């Protein structure tokens, strides 16, 4: 199982800012506008992420147990760009920070049994 399907730490750690066009269907945007709020002249934020203790409105389940994104196929570009640590064979400082902030261990190459071994 993909580790992100039981995590959700990044969804409850970072502000997710996106260009308004990502939520504009007439321009090809796919992120549902009802999940966003203005956070600047040309930016939106995912609701719930623009606060002292971020928690994205699209996050379902519990962080570290069965956390997941309810709009995964429509998630904005910052969410698409944040990679899980070692998913592609390299570390991810963003993933590690979010996991550690929620008391979860950092991911390692061993968490990806189907991945190619990392050369030492």
NUKELUM-714468 format. One record per residue: x, y, z of N, C-alpha, C, O in turn; residue in one letter; residue number from 1. Coordinates in steps of 0.2 Angstrom, whole numbers, always signed. Layout:
+-------+-------+-------+-------+-------+-------+-------+-------+-------+-------+-------+-------+------+-----+
|   n_x |   n_y |   n_z |  ca_x |  ca_y |  ca_z |   c_x |   c_y |   c_z |   o_x |   o_y |   o_z | type | seq |
+-------+-------+-------+-------+-------+-------+-------+-------+-------+-------+-------+-------+------+-----+
|     X |     Y |     Z |     X |     Y |     Z |     X |     Y |     Z |     X |     Y |     Z |    A | NUM |
...
+-------+-------+-------+-------+-------+-------+-------+-------+-------+-------+-------+-------+------+-----+
END
This chain:
+-------+-------+-------+-------+-------+-------+-------+-------+-------+-------+-------+-------+------+-----+
|   n_x |   n_y |   n_z |  ca_x |  ca_y |  ca_z |   c_x |   c_y |   c_z |   o_x |   o_y |   o_z | type | seq |
+-------+-------+-------+-------+-------+-------+-------+-------+-------+-------+-------+-------+------+-----+
|    +4 |    -6 |    +0 |    +0 |    +0 |    +0 |    +4 |    +6 |    +0 |   +10 |    +6 |    +3 |    X |   1 |
|    +3 |   +11 |    -4 |    +6 |   +18 |    -4 |    +6 |   +21 |    +3 |    +1 |   +22 |    +6 |    X |   2 |
|   +12 |   +23 |    +6 |   +12 |   +26 |   +12 |    +8 |   +32 |   +13 |    +5 |   +33 |   +19 |    X |   3 |
|    +7 |   +36 |    +8 |    +2 |   +42 |    +8 |    -5 |   +40 |   +10 |    -8 |   +44 |   +12 |    X |   4 |
|    -7 |   +34 |    +8 |   -14 |   +32 |   +10 |   -15 |   +31 |   +17 |   -21 |   +31 |   +19 |    X |   5 |
|   -10 |   +31 |   +21 |   -11 |   +30 |   +28 |    -8 |   +36 |   +32 |    -7 |   +36 |   +38 |    X |   6 |
|    -6 |   +41 |   +28 |    -3 |   +47 |   +32 |    -7 |   +53 |   +32 |   -10 |   +54 |   +38 |    X |   7 |
|    -7 |   +58 |   +27 |   -10 |   +64 |   +28 |    -7 |   +69 |   +32 |   -10 |   +75 |   +33 |    X |   8 |
|    +0 |   +68 |   +34 |    +3 |   +73 |   +38 |    +4 |   +80 |   +34 |    +4 |   +85 |   +37 |    X |   9 |
|    +6 |   +79 |   +27 |    +7 |   +86 |   +24 |    +1 |   +90 |   +23 |    +1 |   +96 |   +23 |    X |  10 |
|    -5 |   +86 |   +23 |   -12 |   +90 |   +23 |   -14 |   +93 |   +29 |   -18 |   +98 |   +29 |    X |  11 |
|   -10 |   +92 |   +34 |   -11 |   +95 |   +41 |    -5 |   +98 |   +44 |    -4 |   +99 |   +50 |    X |  12 |
|    -1 |  +100 |   +39 |    +5 |  +104 |   +41 |    +7 |  +110 |   +37 |   +10 |  +115 |   +40 |    X |  13 |
|    +5 |  +110 |   +31 |    +7 |  +115 |   +26 |    +1 |  +119 |   +24 |    -4 |  +117 |   +23 |    X |  14 |
|    +2 |  +126 |   +22 |    -2 |  +130 |   +19 |    -2 |  +128 |   +11 |    +4 |  +127 |    +9 |    X |  15 |
|    -7 |  +127 |    +8 |    -7 |  +125 |    +1 |   -10 |  +131 |    -3 |   -16 |  +132 |    -3 |    X |  16 |
|    -5 |  +135 |    -6 |    -7 |  +141 |   -10 |    -7 |  +139 |   -17 |    -2 |  +135 |   -20 |    X |  17 |
|   -12 |  +141 |   -21 |   -12 |  +139 |   -28 |   -15 |  +146 |   -32 |   -18 |  +150 |   -29 |    X |  18 |
|   -13 |  +146 |   -39 |   -15 |  +151 |   -43 |   -23 |  +150 |   -44 |   -25 |  +145 |   -44 |    X |  19 |
|   -26 |  +156 |   -44 |   -34 |  +155 |   -44 |   -36 |  +151 |   -51 |   -41 |  +149 |   -50 |    X |  20 |
|   -32 |  +151 |   -56 |   -34 |  +148 |   -62 |   -35 |  +140 |   -61 |   -38 |  +137 |   -65 |    X |  21 |
|   -31 |  +137 |   -56 |   -32 |  +130 |   -55 |   -39 |  +128 |   -52 |   -41 |  +122 |   -52 |    X |  22 |
|   -43 |  +133 |   -50 |   -50 |  +132 |   -48 |   -55 |  +135 |   -53 |   -61 |  +136 |   -51 |    X |  23 |
|   -53 |  +137 |   -59 |   -57 |  +140 |   -63 |   -58 |  +135 |   -69 |   -54 |  +134 |   -74 |    X |  24 |
|   -64 |  +132 |   -69 |   -66 |  +127 |   -74 |   -65 |  +130 |   -81 |   -63 |  +126 |   -86 |    X |  25 |
|   -67 |  +136 |   -83 |   -67 |  +138 |   -90 |   -60 |  +139 |   -92 |   -58 |  +140 |   -98 |    X |  26 |
|   -55 |  +139 |   -88 |   -48 |  +139 |   -90 |   -44 |  +132 |   -89 |   -38 |  +131 |   -89 |    X |  27 |
|   -48 |  +127 |   -88 |   -46 |  +120 |   -87 |   -44 |  +118 |   -80 |   -41 |  +113 |   -79 |    X |  28 |
|   -45 |  +123 |   -75 |   -44 |  +121 |   -68 |   -48 |  +116 |   -65 |   -54 |  +115 |   -67 |    X |  29 |
|   -46 |  +111 |   -61 |   -49 |  +106 |   -59 |   -51 |  +106 |   -51 |   -55 |  +102 |   -49 |    X |  30 |
|   -47 |  +110 |   -48 |   -48 |  +110 |   -40 |   -55 |  +113 |   -39 |   -56 |  +119 |   -41 |    X |  31 |
|   -59 |  +110 |   -35 |   -66 |  +113 |   -34 |   -65 |  +119 |   -30 |   -62 |  +119 |   -24 |    X |  32 |
|   -68 |  +125 |   -32 |   -67 |  +131 |   -29 |   -70 |  +131 |   -22 |   -68 |  +135 |   -18 |    X |  33 |
|   -75 |  +127 |   -21 |   -78 |  +127 |   -14 |   -73 |  +125 |    -9 |   -74 |  +125 |    -3 |    X |  34 |
|   -68 |  +122 |   -11 |   -62 |  +119 |    -6 |   -57 |  +125 |    -5 |   -52 |  +123 |    -2 |    X |  35 |
|   -58 |  +131 |    -8 |   -53 |  +136 |    -8 |   -55 |  +142 |    -5 |   -61 |  +143 |    -4 |    X |  36 |
|   -51 |  +146 |    -3 |   -52 |  +153 |    -1 |   -47 |  +158 |    -3 |   -41 |  +156 |    -4 |    X |  37 |
|   -48 |  +164 |    -4 |   -43 |  +169 |    -6 |   -38 |  +170 |    -1 |   -39 |  +170 |    +5 |    X |  38 |
|   -32 |  +171 |    -3 |   -26 |  +172 |    +1 |   -21 |  +177 |    -2 |   -16 |  +178 |    +1 |    X |  39 |
|   -23 |  +180 |    -7 |   -19 |  +185 |   -10 |   -22 |  +188 |   -17 |   -27 |  +185 |   -19 |    X |  40 |
|   -19 |  +193 |   -20 |   -23 |  +195 |   -26 |   -23 |  +190 |   -32 |   -28 |  +190 |   -36 |    X |  41 |
|   -19 |  +185 |   -32 |   -19 |  +180 |   -38 |   -19 |  +173 |   -35 |   -19 |  +168 |   -39 |    X |  42 |
|   -20 |  +173 |   -28 |   -19 |  +166 |   -25 |   -25 |  +164 |   -21 |   -29 |  +168 |   -19 |    X |  43 |
|   -26 |  +158 |   -21 |   -31 |  +154 |   -17 |   -27 |  +150 |   -12 |   -21 |  +148 |   -13 |    X |  44 |
|   -30 |  +148 |    -7 |   -27 |  +143 |    -2 |   -33 |  +138 |    -1 |   -39 |  +139 |    -1 |    X |  45 |
|   -30 |  +132 |    +0 |   -35 |  +126 |    +1 |   -38 |  +128 |    +8 |   -34 |  +130 |   +13 |    X |  46 |
|   -45 |  +128 |    +9 |   -48 |  +130 |   +15 |   -45 |  +125 |   +21 |   -44 |  +119 |   +20 |    X |  47 |
|   -44 |  +129 |   +26 |   -41 |  +125 |   +32 |   -33 |  +125 |   +33 |   -31 |  +124 |   +38 |    X |  48 |
|   -30 |  +127 |   +27 |   -23 |  +127 |   +27 |   -20 |  +134 |   +29 |   -14 |  +134 |   +30 |    X |  49 |
|   -24 |  +139 |   +29 |   -21 |  +146 |   +30 |   -23 |  +148 |   +37 |   -26 |  +153 |   +38 |    X |  50 |
|   -20 |  +144 |   +42 |   -21 |  +145 |   +49 |   -15 |  +143 |   +53 |   -11 |  +139 |   +50 |    X |  51 |
|   -15 |  +144 |   +59 |    -9 |  +142 |   +63 |    -8 |  +135 |   +63 |    -3 |  +133 |   +63 |    X |  52 |
|   -14 |  +131 |   +64 |   -13 |  +124 |   +64 |   -17 |  +121 |   +57 |   -23 |  +120 |   +58 |    X |  53 |
|   -13 |  +121 |   +52 |   -16 |  +119 |   +46 |   -20 |  +112 |   +46 |   -17 |  +107 |   +49 |    X |  54 |
|   -25 |  +112 |   +42 |   -29 |  +105 |   +42 |   -33 |  +106 |   +35 |   -39 |  +109 |   +36 |    X |  55 |
|   -31 |  +104 |   +30 |   -35 |  +104 |   +24 |   -42 |  +102 |   +24 |   -43 |   +96 |   +27 |    X |  56 |
|   -46 |  +105 |   +21 |   -53 |  +103 |   +21 |   -54 |   +97 |   +17 |   -59 |   +93 |   +18 |    X |  57 |
|   -50 |   +95 |   +12 |   -50 |   +89 |    +8 |   -48 |   +83 |   +12 |   -48 |   +78 |    +9 |    X |  58 |
|   -44 |   +84 |   +17 |   -41 |   +78 |   +21 |   -47 |   +74 |   +24 |   -51 |   +77 |   +28 |    X |  59 |
|   -47 |   +68 |   +23 |   -52 |   +64 |   +26 |   -48 |   +58 |   +30 |   -42 |   +57 |   +29 |    X |  60 |
|   -51 |   +56 |   +36 |   -48 |   +51 |   +40 |   -43 |   +54 |   +45 |   -44 |   +60 |   +46 |    X |  61 |
|   -39 |   +50 |   +48 |   -35 |   +53 |   +54 |   -28 |   +53 |   +51 |   -25 |   +48 |   +48 |    X |  62 |
|   -24 |   +58 |   +53 |   -17 |   +58 |   +51 |   -13 |   +53 |   +54 |   -14 |   +51 |   +60 |    X |  63 |
|    -9 |   +49 |   +50 |    -5 |   +44 |   +53 |    -9 |   +37 |   +53 |    -6 |   +32 |   +55 |    X |  64 |
|   -15 |   +37 |   +52 |   -19 |   +31 |   +52 |   -22 |   +29 |   +46 |   -21 |   +24 |   +43 |    X |  65 |
|   -27 |   +33 |   +43 |   -30 |   +32 |   +37 |   -31 |   +39 |   +33 |   -37 |   +40 |   +31 |    X |  66 |
|   -27 |   +43 |   +34 |   -27 |   +50 |   +31 |   -27 |   +49 |   +23 |   -23 |   +46 |   +20 |    X |  67 |
|   -31 |   +53 |   +20 |   -31 |   +54 |   +13 |   -34 |   +60 |   +10 |   -38 |   +63 |   +14 |    X |  68 |
|   -34 |   +61 |    +4 |   -37 |   +67 |    +0 |   -43 |   +65 |    -3 |   -44 |   +60 |    -7 |    X |  69 |
|   -49 |   +69 |    -1 |   -55 |   +67 |    -4 |   -56 |   +70 |   -11 |   -61 |   +68 |   -15 |    X |  70 |
|   -51 |   +74 |   -13 |   -51 |   +76 |   -20 |   -45 |   +75 |   -24 |   -42 |   +79 |   -28 |    X |  71 |
|   -42 |   +69 |   -22 |   -35 |   +67 |   -25 |   -34 |   +68 |   -32 |   -29 |   +71 |   -34 |    X |  72 |
|   -39 |   +66 |   -36 |   -38 |   +67 |   -44 |   -39 |   +75 |   -46 |   -37 |   +76 |   -51 |    X |  73 |
|   -41 |   +79 |   -41 |   -42 |   +86 |   -43 |   -38 |   +90 |   -38 |   -39 |   +96 |   -38 |    X |  74 |
|   -33 |   +87 |   -35 |   -29 |   +91 |   -30 |   -25 |   +96 |   -34 |   -23 |   +95 |   -40 |    X |  75 |
|   -23 |  +102 |   -31 |   -19 |  +107 |   -34 |   -12 |  +105 |   -35 |   -10 |  +101 |   -32 |    X |  76 |
|    -9 |  +109 |   -39 |    -2 |  +108 |   -41 |    +3 |  +107 |   -35 |    +7 |  +103 |   -35 |    X |  77 |
|    +3 |  +111 |   -30 |    +7 |  +110 |   -24 |    +7 |  +103 |   -21 |   +12 |  +101 |   -19 |    X |  78 |
|    +1 |  +101 |   -21 |    +0 |   +94 |   -18 |    +2 |   +89 |   -23 |    +5 |   +84 |   -21 |    X |  79 |
|    +2 |   +90 |   -29 |    +4 |   +85 |   -34 |   +12 |   +85 |   -34 |   +15 |   +80 |   -35 |    X |  80 |
|   +15 |   +91 |   -33 |   +22 |   +92 |   -33 |   +26 |   +89 |   -27 |   +32 |   +87 |   -27 |    X |  81 |
|   +22 |   +89 |   -21 |   +25 |   +87 |   -15 |   +26 |   +79 |   -15 |   +21 |   +76 |   -15 |    X |  82 |
|   +32 |   +76 |   -16 |   +33 |   +69 |   -16 |   +34 |   +66 |    -9 |   +37 |   +69 |    -5 |    X |  83 |
|   +32 |   +60 |    -9 |   +33 |   +56 |    -3 |   +41 |   +55 |    -3 |   +44 |   +53 |    -8 |    X |  84 |
|   +44 |   +55 |    +3 |   +51 |   +53 |    +4 |   +52 |   +46 |    +1 |   +49 |   +41 |    +3 |    X |  85 |
|   +57 |   +45 |    -3 |   +60 |   +39 |    -6 |   +55 |   +36 |   -11 |   +56 |   +31 |   -14 |    X |  86 |
|   +49 |   +39 |   -13 |   +45 |   +37 |   -18 |   +48 |   +36 |   -25 |   +47 |   +31 |   -28 |    X |  87 |
|   +53 |   +41 |   -26 |   +56 |   +40 |   -32 |   +64 |   +39 |   -31 |   +68 |   +40 |   -36 |    X |  88 |
|   +65 |   +36 |   -25 |   +72 |   +35 |   -24 |   +76 |   +40 |   -21 |   +82 |   +39 |   -20 |    X |  89 |
|   +73 |   +46 |   -19 |   +77 |   +51 |   -16 |   +73 |   +54 |   -10 |   +67 |   +53 |    -9 |    X |  90 |
|   +76 |   +57 |    -5 |   +73 |   +60 |    +1 |   +68 |   +65 |    -1 |   +69 |   +68 |    -6 |    X |  91 |
|   +64 |   +67 |    +4 |   +60 |   +73 |    +3 |   +59 |   +77 |   +10 |   +56 |   +74 |   +14 |    X |  92 |
|   +63 |   +82 |   +10 |   +63 |   +86 |   +17 |   +56 |   +88 |   +19 |   +54 |   +88 |   +25 |    X |  93 |
|   +51 |   +90 |   +14 |   +45 |   +92 |   +16 |   +41 |   +86 |   +19 |   +37 |   +87 |   +24 |    X |  94 |
|   +41 |   +81 |   +16 |   +38 |   +75 |   +18 |   +40 |   +73 |   +25 |   +36 |   +72 |   +30 |    X |  95 |
|   +47 |   +73 |   +26 |   +50 |   +71 |   +33 |   +47 |   +76 |   +38 |   +46 |   +74 |   +44 |    X |  96 |
|   +48 |   +83 |   +36 |   +46 |   +88 |   +41 |   +38 |   +87 |   +44 |   +37 |   +87 |   +49 |    X |  97 |
|   +34 |   +86 |   +39 |   +27 |   +85 |   +40 |   +26 |   +79 |   +45 |   +22 |   +79 |   +49 |    X |  98 |
|   +29 |   +73 |   +43 |   +28 |   +67 |   +46 |   +31 |   +68 |   +54 |   +27 |   +66 |   +58 |    X |  99 |
|   +37 |   +71 |   +54 |   +40 |   +71 |   +61 |   +35 |   +76 |   +65 |   +35 |   +75 |   +71 |    X | 100 |
|   +32 |   +81 |   +62 |   +28 |   +86 |   +66 |   +22 |   +82 |   +69 |   +19 |   +85 |   +74 |    X | 101 |
|   +20 |   +77 |   +66 |   +14 |   +73 |   +68 |   +16 |   +67 |   +72 |   +12 |   +62 |   +73 |    X | 102 |
|   +22 |   +66 |   +74 |   +25 |   +61 |   +78 |   +26 |   +54 |   +74 |   +26 |   +49 |   +76 |    X | 103 |
|   +26 |   +55 |   +67 |   +27 |   +49 |   +63 |   +34 |   +48 |   +61 |   +37 |   +53 |   +60 |    X | 104 |
|   +36 |   +42 |   +60 |   +43 |   +41 |   +58 |   +44 |   +43 |   +51 |   +40 |   +43 |   +47 |    X | 105 |
|   +50 |   +46 |   +49 |   +52 |   +47 |   +42 |   +51 |   +41 |   +38 |   +53 |   +36 |   +40 |    X | 106 |
|   +49 |   +42 |   +32 |   +50 |   +36 |   +27 |   +57 |   +35 |   +25 |   +61 |   +39 |   +25 |    X | 107 |
|   +58 |   +29 |   +23 |   +64 |   +27 |   +20 |   +64 |   +22 |   +14 |   +58 |   +20 |   +13 |    X | 108 |
|   +69 |   +20 |   +11 |   +69 |   +16 |    +5 |   +65 |    +9 |    +7 |   +62 |    +6 |    +3 |    X | 109 |
|   +65 |    +7 |   +13 |   +62 |    +1 |   +15 |   +54 |    +1 |   +15 |   +51 |    -4 |   +15 |    X | 110 |
|   +52 |    +7 |   +15 |   +44 |    +8 |   +14 |   +42 |    +8 |    +7 |   +36 |    +8 |    +6 |    X | 111 |
|   +46 |    +6 |    +3 |   +44 |    +6 |    -5 |   +47 |    -1 |    -7 |   +52 |    -1 |   -11 |    X | 112 |
|   +43 |    -6 |    -5 |   +46 |   -13 |    -7 |   +46 |   -14 |   -15 |   +50 |   -19 |   -17 |    X | 113 |
|   +43 |   -11 |   -19 |   +43 |   -12 |   -26 |   +48 |    -7 |   -29 |   +49 |    -8 |   -35 |    X | 114 |
|   +51 |    -3 |   -25 |   +56 |    +2 |   -28 |   +62 |    -1 |   -29 |   +64 |    -6 |   -26 |    X | 115 |
|   +66 |    +2 |   -34 |   +73 |    -1 |   -35 |   +77 |    +1 |   -29 |   +76 |    +6 |   -26 |    X | 116 |
|   +82 |    -3 |   -28 |   +87 |    -2 |   -22 |   +91 |    +5 |   -23 |   +93 |    +6 |   -29 |    X | 117 |
|   +92 |    +8 |   -18 |   +96 |   +14 |   -19 |  +103 |   +13 |   -18 |  +105 |    +9 |   -13 |    X | 118 |
|  +107 |   +15 |   -23 |  +114 |   +14 |   -23 |  +118 |   +17 |   -17 |  +116 |   +23 |   -16 |    X | 119 |
|  +122 |   +14 |   -13 |  +126 |   +17 |    -8 |  +131 |   +22 |   -10 |  +135 |   +25 |    -6 |    X | 120 |
+-------+-------+-------+-------+-------+-------+-------+-------+-------+-------+-------+-------+------+-----+
END
